[in-house]
């Protein structure tokens, strides 16, 4: 069943220019993963340091395989170094 994953991140002020290439790298690599359907990155209007990534996967198992991928974890580690708050990732099924 199709799964939507919503990831929110709050980047440290002034580090957006460092975050965006990493998010693009993650998206590029995700596109090559089994079960990836689509994704988009949104930037907060009231809080421009907040970013949300919404991706769609064929199944929660496909998402979890990507979430646990060592290549993804390495990039996520670089992202975490730029953030004020911990990354929050939540998966949802279409209801």
C-alpha positions in Angstrom: 0.0 0.0 0.0 1.3 3.5 -0.9 3.1 5.2 1.9 3.7 8.9 2.4 6.7 10.0 4.4 6.8 13.5 6.0 10.2 14.6 7.2 10.6 17.9 9.0 13.9 19.6 9.7 14.8 23.0 11.4 18.1 24.2 10.0 20.4 26.5 12.1 20.0 30.0 10.9 22.5 30.8 8.1 23.0 27.1 7.1 20.3 26.8 4.5 22.9 27.1 1.7 24.6 24.0 3.2 21.4 22.0 3.7 19.9 22.3 0.2 22.6 20.4 -1.7 22.4 17.6 0.8 18.6 17.4 0.4 19.1 17.3 -3.4 21.6 14.5 -3.0 19.2 12.5 -0.8 16.4 13.0 -3.4 18.6 12.0 -6.3 19.7 8.8 -4.5 16.1 8.1 -3.3 14.9 8.2 -6.9 17.0 5.1 -7.7 15.6 3.1 -4.8 13.0 0.4 -5.2 9.5 1.6 -4.5 10.2 5.4 -4.7 7.4 7.2 -6.5 7.8 10.9 -5.9 9.0 13.6 -3.5 9.0 17.3 -2.9 10.8 19.7 -0.6 8.9 22.6 1.0 10.3 25.6 2.9 8.4 27.3 5.7 6.8 30.6 5.0 6.4 31.8 8.6 9.7 30.0 9.5 12.1 29.9 6.6 14.5 27.8 8.6 12.0 24.9 8.6 12.0 22.4 5.8 9.5 19.6 5.0 10.2 16.8 2.6 7.2 14.7 1.5 7.9 11.5 -0.4 5.7 8.7 -1.7 6.7 5.1 -1.6 5.1 1.9 -2.9 5.1 0.4 0.6 6.4 1.1 4.1 8.9 -1.7 3.6 10.4 0.2 0.6 10.6 3.3 2.8 12.2 1.5 5.7 14.8 -0.1 3.3 15.8 3.4 2.2 15.7 4.8 5.7 18.2 2.1 6.8 20.4 2.4 3.7 24.0 3.2 4.8 24.4 5.8 2.0 21.3 7.6 3.3 22.4 7.4 6.9 25.8 9.0 5.9 24.0 12.0 4.2 21.6 12.3 7.1 24.5 12.6 9.5 25.8 15.6 7.5 22.3 17.1 7.6 22.0 16.5 11.4 25.1 18.6 11.9 23.3 21.6 10.4 20.1 21.4 12.4 18.8 23.1 15.5 16.5 20.3 16.3 16.4 16.6 15.6 15.0 15.4 12.2 11.5 14.1 12.5 10.3 11.4 10.0 6.8 10.0 10.1 5.3 7.5 7.7 1.5 7.4 6.8 -0.7 5.1 4.8 -3.3 6.4 2.5 -6.6 6.1 4.4 
